[in-house]
Amino acid sequence: MRSVASSASPPTATASGPRWRRPSASPPPATRTSSYAQASAAAQEAPVTDRAVADIVLTQGLLTQADHDDILRPEALVPSGSCGSR
């Protein structure tokens, strides 16, 4: 039986079955935890200040406008081939 580290990403399909891999672009765990805390703080601040989360994140410099726009592209939000043509 093979053990899998808890920080591994979801399996990817291969001819021999699923393989666990860690994305090379993934930040170290301490950075991810810090990012989650910052995102959570921005989400909690939004209703209190009556501002959009995006506005808070951009104002605090957590994302650039270009990164924000790239993340929210429809192609980035919906997996390829998941909807549309029949």
N, CA, C and O atoms as a Maestro MAE file, in Angstrom:
{
 s_m_m2io_version
 :::
 2.0.0
}

f_m_ct {
 s_m_title
 :::
 protein
 m_atom[344] {
  # First column is atom index #
  i_m_mmod_type
  r_m_x_coord
  r_m_y_coord
  r_m_z_coord
  i_m_residue_number
  s_m_chain_name
  s_m_pdb_residue_name
  s_m_pdb_atom_name
  i_m_atomic_number
  :::
  1 25 0.841 -1.174 0.000 1 A "MET " " N  " 7
  2 3 0.000 0.000 0.000 1 A "MET " " CA " 6
  3 2 0.885 1.234 0.000 1 A "MET " " C  " 6
  4 15 1.855 1.304 0.754 1 A "MET " " O  " 8
  5 25 0.566 2.185 -0.819 2 A "ARG " " N  " 7
  6 3 1.372 3.372 -0.988 2 A "ARG " " CA " 6
  7 2 0.741 4.520 -0.212 2 A "ARG " " C  " 6
  8 15 -0.472 4.720 -0.263 2 A "ARG " " O  " 8
  9 25 1.576 5.278 0.512 3 A "SER " " N  " 7
  10 3 1.050 6.437 1.250 3 A "SER " " CA " 6
  11 2 1.222 7.678 0.404 3 A "SER " " C  " 6
  12 15 2.143 7.775 -0.407 3 A "SER " " O  " 8
  13 25 0.328 8.622 0.603 4 A "VAL " " N  " 7
  14 3 0.335 9.865 -0.166 4 A "VAL " " CA " 6
  15 2 0.423 11.019 0.805 4 A "VAL " " C  " 6
  16 15 -0.312 11.066 1.791 4 A "VAL " " O  " 8
  17 25 1.322 11.952 0.532 5 A "ALA " " N  " 7
  18 3 1.462 13.128 1.394 5 A "ALA " " CA " 6
  19 2 0.200 13.968 1.314 5 A "ALA " " C  " 6
  20 15 -0.414 14.080 0.253 5 A "ALA " " O  " 8
  21 25 -0.186 14.558 2.438 6 A "SER " " N  " 7
  22 3 -1.410 15.344 2.486 6 A "SER " " CA " 6
  23 2 -1.325 16.619 1.663 6 A "SER " " C  " 6
  24 15 -2.362 17.185 1.317 6 A "SER " " O  " 8
  25 25 -0.130 17.089 1.339 7 A "SER " " N  " 7
  26 3 0.012 18.324 0.573 7 A "SER " " CA " 6
  27 2 0.024 18.070 -0.927 7 A "SER " " C  " 6
  28 15 0.215 19.004 -1.706 7 A "SER " " O  " 8
  29 25 -0.176 16.822 -1.345 8 A "ALA " " N  " 7
  30 3 -0.156 16.500 -2.768 8 A "ALA " " CA " 6
  31 2 -1.412 17.016 -3.442 8 A "ALA " " C  " 6
  32 15 -2.457 17.185 -2.813 8 A "ALA " " O  " 8
  33 25 -1.286 17.263 -4.738 9 A "SER " " N  " 7
  34 3 -2.429 17.723 -5.508 9 A "SER " " CA " 6
  35 2 -3.261 16.523 -5.930 9 A "SER " " C  " 6
  36 15 -2.834 15.381 -5.763 9 A "SER " " O  " 8
  37 25 -4.452 16.773 -6.479 10 A "PRO " " N  " 7
  38 3 -5.302 15.666 -6.922 10 A "PRO " " CA " 6
  39 2 -4.573 14.814 -7.956 10 A "PRO " " C  " 6
  40 15 -3.647 15.285 -8.616 10 A "PRO " " O  " 8
  41 25 -4.997 13.549 -8.095 11 A "PRO " " N  " 7
  42 3 -4.309 12.671 -9.035 11 A "PRO " " CA " 6
  43 2 -4.531 13.103 -10.462 11 A "PRO " " C  " 6
  44 15 -5.550 13.710 -10.792 11 A "PRO " " O  " 8
  45 25 -3.573 12.786 -11.306 12 A "THR " " N  " 7
  46 3 -3.719 13.000 -12.738 12 A "THR " " CA " 6
  47 2 -3.821 11.633 -13.386 12 A "THR " " C  " 6
  48 15 -3.143 10.695 -12.966 12 A "THR " " O  " 8
  49 25 -4.650 11.511 -14.392 13 A "ALA " " N  " 7
  50 3 -4.844 10.224 -15.036 13 A "ALA " " CA " 6
  51 2 -3.675 9.909 -15.946 13 A "ALA " " C  " 6
  52 15 -3.212 10.770 -16.694 13 A "ALA " " O  " 8
  53 25 -3.201 8.681 -15.884 14 A "THR " " N  " 7
  54 3 -2.167 8.183 -16.783 14 A "THR " " CA " 6
  55 2 -2.596 6.813 -17.253 14 A "THR " " C  " 6
  56 15 -3.579 6.262 -16.758 14 A "THR " " O  " 8
  57 25 -1.865 6.258 -18.207 15 A "ALA " " N  " 7
  58 3 -2.193 4.935 -18.718 15 A "ALA " " CA " 6
  59 2 -2.120 3.887 -17.609 15 A "ALA " " C  " 6
  60 15 -2.865 2.907 -17.631 15 A "ALA " " O  " 8
  61 25 -1.225 4.090 -16.642 16 A "SER " " N  " 7
  62 3 -1.068 3.109 -15.574 16 A "SER " " CA " 6
  63 2 -1.923 3.440 -14.353 16 A "SER " " C  " 6
  64 15 -1.803 2.772 -13.326 16 A "SER " " O  " 8
  65 25 -2.781 4.454 -14.442 17 A "GLY " " N  " 7
  66 3 -3.634 4.828 -13.322 17 A "GLY " " CA " 6
  67 2 -3.289 6.223 -12.815 17 A "GLY " " C  " 6
  68 15 -2.437 6.906 -13.384 17 A "GLY " " O  " 8
  69 25 -3.958 6.643 -11.739 18 A "PRO " " N  " 7
  70 3 -3.720 7.993 -11.233 18 A "PRO " " CA " 6
  71 2 -2.329 8.131 -10.620 18 A "PRO " " C  " 6
  72 15 -1.813 7.191 -10.016 18 A "PRO " " O  " 8
  73 25 -1.739 9.288 -10.776 19 A "ARG " " N  " 7
  74 3 -0.443 9.586 -10.176 19 A "ARG " " CA " 6
  75 2 -0.565 10.890 -9.412 19 A "ARG " " C  " 6
  76 15 -1.133 11.866 -9.902 19 A "ARG " " O  " 8
  77 25 -0.028 10.888 -8.212 20 A "TRP " " N  " 7
  78 3 -0.052 12.103 -7.412 20 A "TRP " " CA " 6
  79 2 1.164 12.931 -7.754 20 A "TRP " " C  " 6
  80 15 2.266 12.404 -7.901 20 A "TRP " " O  " 8
  81 25 0.961 14.220 -7.881 21 A "ARG " " N  " 7
  82 3 2.087 15.105 -8.156 21 A "ARG " " CA " 6
  83 2 1.865 16.424 -7.453 21 A "ARG " " C  " 6
  84 15 0.727 16.813 -7.191 21 A "ARG " " O  " 8
  85 25 2.926 17.096 -7.153 22 A "ARG " " N  " 7
  86 3 2.861 18.412 -6.548 22 A "ARG " " CA " 6
  87 2 3.168 19.430 -7.641 22 A "ARG " " C  " 6
  88 15 4.212 19.329 -8.285 22 A "ARG " " O  " 8
  89 25 2.288 20.410 -7.871 23 A "PRO " " N  " 7
  90 3 2.536 21.385 -8.931 23 A "PRO " " CA " 6
  91 2 3.849 22.124 -8.681 23 A "PRO " " C  " 6
  92 15 4.140 22.527 -7.554 23 A "PRO " " O  " 8
  93 25 4.634 22.296 -9.734 24 A "SER " " N  " 7
  94 3 5.930 22.949 -9.579 24 A "SER " " CA " 6
  95 2 5.779 24.430 -9.256 24 A "SER " " C  " 6
  96 15 6.657 25.017 -8.625 24 A "SER " " O  " 8
  97 25 4.679 25.039 -9.681 25 A "ALA " " N  " 7
  98 3 4.479 26.469 -9.444 25 A "ALA " " CA " 6
  99 2 3.837 26.744 -8.082 25 A "ALA " " C  " 6
  100 15 3.607 27.899 -7.723 25 A "ALA " " O  " 8
  101 25 3.552 25.696 -7.338 26 A "SER " " N  " 7
  102 3 2.886 25.861 -6.049 26 A "SER " " CA " 6
  103 2 3.817 26.523 -5.036 26 A "SER " " C  " 6
  104 15 4.968 26.111 -4.894 26 A "SER " " O  " 8
  105 25 3.330 27.542 -4.334 27 A "PRO " " N  " 7
  106 3 4.174 28.180 -3.323 27 A "PRO " " CA " 6
  107 2 4.388 27.257 -2.130 27 A "PRO " " C  " 6
  108 15 3.617 26.317 -1.935 27 A "PRO " " O  " 8
  109 25 5.415 27.507 -1.333 28 A "PRO " " N  " 7
  110 3 5.632 26.677 -0.154 28 A "PRO " " CA " 6
  111 2 4.458 26.774 0.809 28 A "PRO " " C  " 6
  112 15 3.736 27.770 0.794 28 A "PRO " " O  " 8
  113 25 4.250 25.753 1.655 29 A "PRO " " N  " 7
  114 3 3.090 25.724 2.558 29 A "PRO " " CA " 6
  115 2 2.923 26.973 3.420 29 A "PRO " " C  " 6
  116 15 1.795 27.424 3.620 29 A "PRO " " O  " 8
  117 25 4.005 27.542 3.933 30 A "ALA " " N  " 7
  118 3 3.885 28.736 4.781 30 A "ALA " " CA " 6
  119 2 3.302 29.896 3.989 30 A "ALA " " C  " 6
  120 15 2.502 30.670 4.515 30 A "ALA " " O  " 8
  121 25 3.697 30.020 2.729 31 A "THR " " N  " 7
  122 3 3.179 31.093 1.875 31 A "THR " " CA " 6
  123 2 1.711 30.871 1.581 31 A "THR " " C  " 6
  124 15 0.926 31.819 1.607 31 A "THR " " O  " 8
  125 25 1.319 29.618 1.299 32 A "ARG " " N  " 7
  126 3 -0.096 29.333 1.036 32 A "ARG " " CA " 6
  127 2 -0.936 29.667 2.252 32 A "ARG " " C  " 6
  128 15 -2.001 30.268 2.116 32 A "ARG " " O  " 8
  129 25 -0.479 29.288 3.442 33 A "THR " " N  " 7
  130 3 -1.225 29.570 4.668 33 A "THR " " CA " 6
  131 2 -1.389 31.067 4.851 33 A "THR " " C  " 6
  132 15 -2.470 31.540 5.204 33 A "THR " " O  " 8
  133 25 -0.329 31.808 4.616 34 A "SER " " N  " 7
  134 3 -0.383 33.257 4.726 34 A "SER " " CA " 6
  135 2 -1.360 33.829 3.698 34 A "SER " " C  " 6
  136 15 -2.124 34.741 4.015 34 A "SER " " O  " 8
  137 25 -1.343 33.304 2.474 35 A "SER " " N  " 7
  138 3 -2.245 33.774 1.427 35 A "SER " " CA " 6
  139 2 -3.693 33.493 1.787 35 A "SER " " C  " 6
  140 15 -4.563 34.336 1.565 35 A "SER " " O  " 8
  141 25 -3.960 32.313 2.342 36 A "TYR " " N  " 7
  142 3 -5.317 31.982 2.761 36 A "TYR " " CA " 6
  143 2 -5.786 32.933 3.859 36 A "TYR " " C  " 6
  144 15 -6.934 33.377 3.850 36 A "TYR " " O  " 8
  145 25 -4.911 33.240 4.791 37 A "ALA " " N  " 7
  146 3 -5.258 34.159 5.876 37 A "ALA " " CA " 6
  147 2 -5.550 35.549 5.328 37 A "ALA " " C  " 6
  148 15 -6.491 36.206 5.772 37 A "ALA " " O  " 8
  149 25 -4.752 35.999 4.371 38 A "GLN " " N  " 7
  150 3 -4.973 37.318 3.771 38 A "GLN " " CA " 6
  151 2 -6.285 37.344 2.991 38 A "GLN " " C  " 6
  152 15 -7.042 38.311 3.074 38 A "GLN " " O  " 8
  153 25 -6.552 36.283 2.234 39 A "ALA " " N  " 7
  154 3 -7.794 36.216 1.465 39 A "ALA " " CA " 6
  155 2 -9.003 36.165 2.395 39 A "ALA " " C  " 6
  156 15 -10.024 36.799 2.131 39 A "ALA " " O  " 8
  157 25 -8.882 35.417 3.473 40 A "SER " " N  " 7
  158 3 -9.965 35.326 4.452 40 A "SER " " CA " 6
  159 2 -10.233 36.681 5.099 40 A "SER " " C  " 6
  160 15 -11.384 37.076 5.286 40 A "SER " " O  " 8
  161 25 -9.158 37.384 5.438 41 A "ALA " " N  " 7
  162 3 -9.307 38.715 6.044 41 A "ALA " " CA " 6
  163 2 -9.990 39.671 5.072 41 A "ALA " " C  " 6
  164 15 -10.837 40.467 5.478 41 A "ALA " " O  " 8
  165 25 -9.627 39.601 3.791 42 A "ALA " " N  " 7
  166 3 -10.252 40.466 2.781 42 A "ALA " " CA " 6
  167 2 -11.732 40.124 2.642 42 A "ALA " " C  " 6
  168 15 -12.565 41.023 2.527 42 A "ALA " " O  " 8
  169 25 -12.068 38.836 2.652 43 A "ALA " " N  " 7
  170 3 -13.466 38.415 2.535 43 A "ALA " " CA " 6
  171 2 -14.284 38.857 3.742 43 A "ALA " " C  " 6
  172 15 -15.454 39.209 3.596 43 A "ALA " " O  " 8
  173 25 -13.691 38.843 4.921 44 A "GLN " " N  " 7
  174 3 -14.399 39.278 6.127 44 A "GLN " " CA " 6
  175 2 -14.543 40.798 6.171 44 A "GLN " " C  " 6
  176 15 -15.515 41.318 6.719 44 A "GLN " " O  " 8
  177 25 -13.576 41.504 5.594 45 A "GLU " " N  " 7
  178 3 -13.617 42.969 5.592 45 A "GLU " " CA " 6
  179 2 -14.681 43.505 4.632 45 A "GLU " " C  " 6
  180 15 -15.263 44.561 4.879 45 A "GLU " " O  " 8
  181 25 -14.937 42.780 3.537 46 A "ALA " " N  " 7
  182 3 -15.840 43.267 2.493 46 A "ALA " " CA " 6
  183 2 -17.224 43.669 3.004 46 A "ALA " " C  " 6
  184 15 -17.641 44.797 2.740 46 A "ALA " " O  " 8
  185 25 -17.957 42.821 3.716 47 A "PRO " " N  " 7
  186 3 -19.291 43.246 4.149 47 A "PRO " " CA " 6
  187 2 -19.258 44.330 5.231 47 A "PRO " " C  " 6
  188 15 -20.188 45.128 5.342 47 A "PRO " " O  " 8
  189 25 -18.199 44.356 6.015 48 A "VAL " " N  " 7
  190 3 -18.082 45.362 7.074 48 A "VAL " " CA " 6
  191 2 -17.879 46.753 6.481 48 A "VAL " " C  " 6
  192 15 -18.440 47.735 6.967 48 A "VAL " " O  " 8
  193 25 -17.070 46.824 5.421 49 A "THR " " N  " 7
  194 3 -16.746 48.112 4.805 49 A "THR " " CA " 6
  195 2 -17.609 48.415 3.588 49 A "THR " " C  " 6
  196 15 -17.480 49.479 2.982 49 A "THR " " O  " 8
  197 25 -18.499 47.473 3.223 50 A "ASP " " N  " 7
  198 3 -19.360 47.606 2.055 50 A "ASP " " CA " 6
  199 2 -18.544 47.808 0.775 50 A "ASP " " C  " 6
  200 15 -18.900 48.612 -0.086 50 A "ASP " " O  " 8
  201 25 -17.443 47.061 0.670 51 A "ARG " " N  " 7
  202 3 -16.587 47.096 -0.515 51 A "ARG " " CA " 6
  203 2 -16.526 45.702 -1.123 51 A "ARG " " C  " 6
  204 15 -16.764 44.707 -0.438 51 A "ARG " " O  " 8
  205 25 -16.212 45.636 -2.390 52 A "ALA " " N  " 7
  206 3 -16.044 44.346 -3.061 52 A "ALA " " CA " 6
  207 2 -14.736 43.707 -2.626 52 A "ALA " " C  " 6
  208 15 -13.751 44.403 -2.378 52 A "ALA " " O  " 8
  209 25 -14.725 42.388 -2.534 53 A "VAL " " N  " 7
  210 3 -13.507 41.668 -2.176 53 A "VAL " " CA " 6
  211 2 -12.406 41.999 -3.176 53 A "VAL " " C  " 6
  212 15 -11.256 42.203 -2.784 53 A "VAL " " O  " 8
  213 25 -12.743 42.054 -4.456 54 A "ALA " " N  " 7
  214 3 -11.741 42.370 -5.484 54 A "ALA " " CA " 6
  215 2 -11.101 43.726 -5.221 54 A "ALA " " C  " 6
  216 15 -9.887 43.873 -5.367 54 A "ALA " " O  " 8
  217 25 -11.888 44.705 -4.841 55 A "ASP " " N  " 7
  218 3 -11.359 46.043 -4.551 55 A "ASP " " CA " 6
  219 2 -10.374 45.990 -3.379 55 A "ASP " " C  " 6
  220 15 -9.313 46.612 -3.430 55 A "ASP " " O  " 8
  221 25 -10.719 45.262 -2.346 56 A "ILE " " N  " 7
  222 3 -9.847 45.146 -1.170 56 A "ILE " " CA " 6
  223 2 -8.549 44.439 -1.534 56 A "ILE " " C  " 6
  224 15 -7.468 44.887 -1.152 56 A "ILE " " O  " 8
  225 25 -8.650 43.336 -2.269 57 A "VAL " " N  " 7
  226 3 -7.472 42.562 -2.660 57 A "VAL " " CA " 6
  227 2 -6.542 43.401 -3.541 57 A "VAL " " C  " 6
  228 15 -5.323 43.357 -3.379 57 A "VAL " " O  " 8
  229 25 -7.117 44.158 -4.466 58 A "LEU " " N  " 7
  230 3 -6.299 45.006 -5.336 58 A "LEU " " CA " 6
  231 2 -5.678 46.161 -4.556 58 A "LEU " " C  " 6
  232 15 -4.510 46.489 -4.762 58 A "LEU " " O  " 8
  233 25 -6.444 46.775 -3.669 59 A "THR " " N  " 7
  234 3 -5.949 47.896 -2.864 59 A "THR " " CA " 6
  235 2 -4.818 47.462 -1.949 59 A "THR " " C  " 6
  236 15 -3.850 48.199 -1.759 59 A "THR " " O  " 8
  237 25 -4.936 46.261 -1.379 60 A "GLN " " N  " 7
  238 3 -3.899 45.761 -0.481 60 A "GLN " " CA " 6
  239 2 -2.698 45.198 -1.226 60 A "GLN " " C  " 6
  240 15 -1.695 44.847 -0.605 60 A "GLN " " O  " 8
  241 25 -2.786 45.109 -2.538 61 A "GLY " " N  " 7
  242 3 -1.674 44.606 -3.331 61 A "GLY " " CA " 6
  243 2 -1.519 43.099 -3.291 61 A "GLY " " C  " 6
  244 15 -0.452 42.578 -3.616 61 A "GLY " " O  " 8
  245 25 -2.578 42.381 -2.894 62 A "LEU " " N  " 7
  246 3 -2.503 40.926 -2.867 62 A "LEU " " CA " 6
  247 2 -2.523 40.344 -4.278 62 A "LEU " " C  " 6
  248 15 -1.987 39.262 -4.516 62 A "LEU " " O  " 8
  249 25 -3.141 41.063 -5.210 63 A "LEU " " N  " 7
  250 3 -3.147 40.708 -6.624 63 A "LEU " " CA " 6
  251 2 -2.952 41.971 -7.443 63 A "LEU " " C  " 6
  252 15 -3.333 43.065 -7.026 63 A "LEU " " O  " 8
  253 25 -2.355 41.806 -8.609 64 A "THR " " N  " 7
  254 3 -2.309 42.916 -9.556 64 A "THR " " CA " 6
  255 2 -3.600 42.875 -10.372 64 A "THR " " C  " 6
  256 15 -4.302 41.864 -10.375 64 A "THR " " O  " 8
  257 25 -3.908 43.953 -11.051 65 A "GLN " " N  " 7
  258 3 -5.102 43.980 -11.896 65 A "GLN " " CA " 6
  259 2 -4.991 42.919 -12.985 65 A "GLN " " C  " 6
  260 15 -5.980 42.267 -13.319 65 A "GLN " " O  " 8
  261 25 -3.797 42.743 -13.540 66 A "ALA " " N  " 7
  262 3 -3.584 41.746 -14.589 66 A "ALA " " CA " 6
  263 2 -3.830 40.331 -14.053 66 A "ALA " " C  " 6
  264 15 -4.460 39.518 -14.729 66 A "ALA " " O  " 8
  265 25 -3.337 40.029 -12.843 67 A "ASP " " N  " 7
  266 3 -3.569 38.713 -12.235 67 A "ASP " " CA " 6
  267 2 -5.061 38.505 -11.976 67 A "ASP " " C  " 6
  268 15 -5.600 37.433 -12.253 67 A "ASP " " O  " 8
  269 25 -5.719 39.520 -11.449 68 A "HIS " " N  " 7
  270 3 -7.159 39.453 -11.179 68 A "HIS " " CA " 6
  271 2 -7.922 39.141 -12.461 68 A "HIS " " C  " 6
  272 15 -8.765 38.244 -12.486 68 A "HIS " " O  " 8
  273 25 -7.624 39.886 -13.528 69 A "ASP " " N  " 7
  274 3 -8.311 39.686 -14.799 69 A "ASP " " CA " 6
  275 2 -8.040 38.291 -15.362 69 A "ASP " " C  " 6
  276 15 -8.938 37.664 -15.925 69 A "ASP " " O  " 8
  277 25 -6.803 37.803 -15.213 70 A "ASP " " N  " 7
  278 3 -6.445 36.485 -15.723 70 A "ASP " " CA " 6
  279 2 -7.178 35.382 -14.960 70 A "ASP " " C  " 6
  280 15 -7.654 34.420 -15.564 70 A "ASP " " O  " 8
  281 25 -7.269 35.515 -13.656 71 A "ILE " " N  " 7
  282 3 -7.946 34.514 -12.825 71 A "ILE " " CA " 6
  283 2 -9.430 34.433 -13.171 71 A "ILE " " C  " 6
  284 15 -10.011 33.348 -13.155 71 A "ILE " " O  " 8
  285 25 -10.041 35.560 -13.481 72 A "LEU " " N  " 7
  286 3 -11.485 35.598 -13.728 72 A "LEU " " CA " 6
  287 2 -11.877 35.481 -15.201 72 A "LEU " " C  " 6
  288 15 -13.031 35.721 -15.557 72 A "LEU " " O  " 8
  289 25 -10.923 35.113 -16.056 73 A "ARG " " N  " 7
  290 3 -11.271 34.849 -17.460 73 A "ARG " " CA " 6
  291 2 -12.217 33.650 -17.508 73 A "ARG " " C  " 6
  292 15 -11.995 32.674 -16.792 73 A "ARG " " O  " 8
  293 25 -13.268 33.699 -18.333 74 A "PRO " " N  " 7
  294 3 -14.181 32.553 -18.420 74 A "PRO " " CA " 6
  295 2 -13.455 31.246 -18.720 74 A "PRO " " C  " 6
  296 15 -13.822 30.197 -18.191 74 A "PRO " " O  " 8
  297 25 -12.431 31.302 -19.562 75 A "GLU " " N  " 7
  298 3 -11.684 30.089 -19.910 75 A "GLU " " CA " 6
  299 2 -10.961 29.509 -18.694 75 A "GLU " " C  " 6
  300 15 -10.749 28.299 -18.618 75 A "GLU " " O  " 8
  301 25 -10.583 30.363 -17.747 76 A "ALA " " N  " 7
  302 3 -9.891 29.906 -16.548 76 A "ALA " " CA " 6
  303 2 -10.878 29.354 -15.517 76 A "ALA " " C  " 6
  304 15 -10.500 28.543 -14.672 76 A "ALA " " O  " 8
  305 25 -12.121 29.781 -15.579 77 A "LEU " " N  " 7
  306 3 -13.126 29.364 -14.592 77 A "LEU " " CA " 6
  307 2 -13.844 28.086 -14.961 77 A "LEU " " C  " 6
  308 15 -14.250 27.324 -14.084 77 A "LEU " " O  " 8
  309 25 -14.007 27.840 -16.269 78 A "VAL " " N  " 7
  310 3 -14.768 26.680 -16.729 78 A "VAL " " CA " 6
  311 2 -13.817 25.729 -17.444 78 A "VAL " " C  " 6
  312 15 -13.131 26.141 -18.380 78 A "VAL " " O  " 8
  313 25 -13.758 24.473 -17.029 79 A "PRO " " N  " 7
  314 3 -12.884 23.517 -17.702 79 A "PRO " " CA " 6
  315 2 -13.249 23.379 -19.181 79 A "PRO " " C  " 6
  316 15 -14.425 23.420 -19.544 79 A "PRO " " O  " 8
  317 25 -12.259 23.220 -20.004 80 A "SER " " N  " 7
  318 3 -12.449 23.078 -21.438 80 A "SER " " CA " 6
  319 2 -13.380 21.918 -21.758 80 A "SER " " C  " 6
  320 15 -13.197 20.807 -21.261 80 A "SER " " O  " 8
  321 25 -14.371 22.182 -22.588 81 A "GLY " " N  " 7
  322 3 -15.294 21.139 -23.013 81 A "GLY " " CA " 6
  323 2 -16.391 20.803 -22.016 81 A "GLY " " C  " 6
  324 15 -17.144 19.855 -22.237 81 A "GLY " " O  " 8
  325 25 -16.505 21.563 -20.907 82 A "SER " " N  " 7
  326 3 -17.515 21.216 -19.908 82 A "SER " " CA " 6
  327 2 -18.900 21.742 -20.231 82 A "SER " " C  " 6
  328 15 -19.886 21.282 -19.655 82 A "SER " " O  " 8
  329 25 -18.989 22.698 -21.143 83 A "CYS " " N  " 7
  330 3 -20.299 23.196 -21.534 83 A "CYS " " CA " 6
  331 2 -20.200 23.793 -22.932 83 A "CYS " " C  " 6
  332 15 -19.107 23.929 -23.481 83 A "CYS " " O  " 8
  333 25 -21.318 24.138 -23.489 84 A "GLY " " N  " 7
  334 3 -21.294 24.794 -24.795 84 A "GLY " " CA " 6
  335 2 -21.851 23.924 -25.875 84 A "GLY " " C  " 6
  336 15 -23.011 23.517 -25.812 84 A "GLY " " O  " 8
  337 25 -21.033 23.625 -26.885 85 A "SER " " N  " 7
  338 3 -21.521 22.932 -28.081 85 A "SER " " CA " 6
  339 2 -22.041 21.540 -27.755 85 A "SER " " C  " 6
  340 15 -21.597 20.878 -26.817 85 A "SER " " O  " 8
  341 25 -23.005 21.128 -28.576 86 A "ARG " " N  " 7
  342 3 -23.599 19.796 -28.398 86 A "ARG " " CA " 6
  343 2 -23.326 18.955 -29.598 86 A "ARG " " C  " 6
  344 15 -23.741 17.797 -29.647 86 A "ARG " " O  " 8
  :::
 }
 m_bond[343] {
  # First column is bond index #
  i_m_from
  i_m_to
  i_m_order
  :::
  1 1 2 1
  2 2 3 1
  3 3 4 2
  4 3 5 1
  5 5 6 1
  6 6 7 1
  7 7 8 2
  8 7 9 1
  9 9 10 1
  10 10 11 1
  11 11 12 2
  12 11 13 1
  13 13 14 1
  14 14 15 1
  15 15 16 2
  16 15 17 1
  17 17 18 1
  18 18 19 1
  19 19 20 2
  20 19 21 1
  21 21 22 1
  22 22 23 1
  23 23 24 2
  24 23 25 1
  25 25 26 1
  26 26 27 1
  27 27 28 2
  28 27 29 1
  29 29 30 1
  30 30 31 1
  31 31 32 2
  32 31 33 1
  33 33 34 1
  34 34 35 1
  35 35 36 2
  36 35 37 1
  37 37 38 1
  38 38 39 1
  39 39 40 2
  40 39 41 1
  41 41 42 1
  42 42 43 1
  43 43 44 2
  44 43 45 1
  45 45 46 1
  46 46 47 1
  47 47 48 2
  48 47 49 1
  49 49 50 1
  50 50 51 1
  51 51 52 2
  52 51 53 1
  53 53 54 1
  54 54 55 1
  55 55 56 2
  56 55 57 1
  57 57 58 1
  58 58 59 1
  59 59 60 2
  60 59 61 1
  61 61 62 1
  62 62 63 1
  63 63 64 2
  64 63 65 1
  65 65 66 1
  66 66 67 1
  67 67 68 2
  68 67 69 1
  69 69 70 1
  70 70 71 1
  71 71 72 2
  72 71 73 1
  73 73 74 1
  74 74 75 1
  75 75 76 2
  76 75 77 1
  77 77 78 1
  78 78 79 1
  79 79 80 2
  80 79 81 1
  81 81 82 1
  82 82 83 1
  83 83 84 2
  84 83 85 1
  85 85 86 1
  86 86 87 1
  87 87 88 2
  88 87 89 1
  89 89 90 1
  90 90 91 1
  91 91 92 2
  92 91 93 1
  93 93 94 1
  94 94 95 1
  95 95 96 2
  96 95 97 1
  97 97 98 1
  98 98 99 1
  99 99 100 2
  100 99 101 1
  101 101 102 1
  102 102 103 1
  103 103 104 2
  104 103 105 1
  105 105 106 1
  106 106 107 1
  107 107 108 2
  108 107 109 1
  109 109 110 1
  110 110 111 1
  111 111 112 2
  112 111 113 1
  113 113 114 1
  114 114 115 1
  115 115 116 2
  116 115 117 1
  117 117 118 1
  118 118 119 1
  119 119 120 2
  120 119 121 1
  121 121 122 1
  122 122 123 1
  123 123 124 2
  124 123 125 1
  125 125 126 1
  126 126 127 1
  127 127 128 2
  128 127 129 1
  129 129 130 1
  130 130 131 1
  131 131 132 2
  132 131 133 1
  133 133 134 1
  134 134 135 1
  135 135 136 2
  136 135 137 1
  137 137 138 1
  138 138 139 1
  139 139 140 2
  140 139 141 1
  141 141 142 1
  142 142 143 1
  143 143 144 2
  144 143 145 1
  145 145 146 1
  146 146 147 1
  147 147 148 2
  148 147 149 1
  149 149 150 1
  150 150 151 1
  151 151 152 2
  152 151 153 1
  153 153 154 1
  154 154 155 1
  155 155 156 2
  156 155 157 1
  157 157 158 1
  158 158 159 1
  159 159 160 2
  160 159 161 1
  161 161 162 1
  162 162 163 1
  163 163 164 2
  164 163 165 1
  165 165 166 1
  166 166 167 1
  167 167 168 2
  168 167 169 1
  169 169 170 1
  170 170 171 1
  171 171 172 2
  172 171 173 1
  173 173 174 1
  174 174 175 1
  175 175 176 2
  176 175 177 1
  177 177 178 1
  178 178 179 1
  179 179 180 2
  180 179 181 1
  181 181 182 1
  182 182 183 1
  183 183 184 2
  184 183 185 1
  185 185 186 1
  186 186 187 1
  187 187 188 2
  188 187 189 1
  189 189 190 1
  190 190 191 1
  191 191 192 2
  192 191 193 1
  193 193 194 1
  194 194 195 1
  195 195 196 2
  196 195 197 1
  197 197 198 1
  198 198 199 1
  199 199 200 2
  200 199 201 1
  201 201 202 1
  202 202 203 1
  203 203 204 2
  204 203 205 1
  205 205 206 1
  206 206 207 1
  207 207 208 2
  208 207 209 1
  209 209 210 1
  210 210 211 1
  211 211 212 2
  212 211 213 1
  213 213 214 1
  214 214 215 1
  215 215 216 2
  216 215 217 1
  217 217 218 1
  218 218 219 1
  219 219 220 2
  220 219 221 1
  221 221 222 1
  222 222 223 1
  223 223 224 2
  224 223 225 1
  225 225 226 1
  226 226 227 1
  227 227 228 2
  228 227 229 1
  229 229 230 1
  230 230 231 1
  231 231 232 2
  232 231 233 1
  233 233 234 1
  234 234 235 1
  235 235 236 2
  236 235 237 1
  237 237 238 1
  238 238 239 1
  239 239 240 2
  240 239 241 1
  241 241 242 1
  242 242 243 1
  243 243 244 2
  244 243 245 1
  245 245 246 1
  246 246 247 1
  247 247 248 2
  248 247 249 1
  249 249 250 1
  250 250 251 1
  251 251 252 2
  252 251 253 1
  253 253 254 1
  254 254 255 1
  255 255 256 2
  256 255 257 1
  257 257 258 1
  258 258 259 1
  259 259 260 2
  260 259 261 1
  261 261 262 1
  262 262 263 1
  263 263 264 2
  264 263 265 1
  265 265 266 1
  266 266 267 1
  267 267 268 2
  268 267 269 1
  269 269 270 1
  270 270 271 1
  271 271 272 2
  272 271 273 1
  273 273 274 1
  274 274 275 1
  275 275 276 2
  276 275 277 1
  277 277 278 1
  278 278 279 1
  279 279 280 2
  280 279 281 1
  281 281 282 1
  282 282 283 1
  283 283 284 2
  284 283 285 1
  285 285 286 1
  286 286 287 1
  287 287 288 2
  288 287 289 1
  289 289 290 1
  290 290 291 1
  291 291 292 2
  292 291 293 1
  293 293 294 1
  294 294 295 1
  295 295 296 2
  296 295 297 1
  297 297 298 1
  298 298 299 1
  299 299 300 2
  300 299 301 1
  301 301 302 1
  302 302 303 1
  303 303 304 2
  304 303 305 1
  305 305 306 1
  306 306 307 1
  307 307 308 2
  308 307 309 1
  309 309 310 1
  310 310 311 1
  311 311 312 2
  312 311 313 1
  313 313 314 1
  314 314 315 1
  315 315 316 2
  316 315 317 1
  317 317 318 1
  318 318 319 1
  319 319 320 2
  320 319 321 1
  321 321 322 1
  322 322 323 1
  323 323 324 2
  324 323 325 1
  325 325 326 1
  326 326 327 1
  327 327 328 2
  328 327 329 1
  329 329 330 1
  330 330 331 1
  331 331 332 2
  332 331 333 1
  333 333 334 1
  334 334 335 1
  335 335 336 2
  336 335 337 1
  337 337 338 1
  338 338 339 1
  339 339 340 2
  340 339 341 1
  341 341 342 1
  342 342 343 1
  343 343 344 2
  :::
 }
}
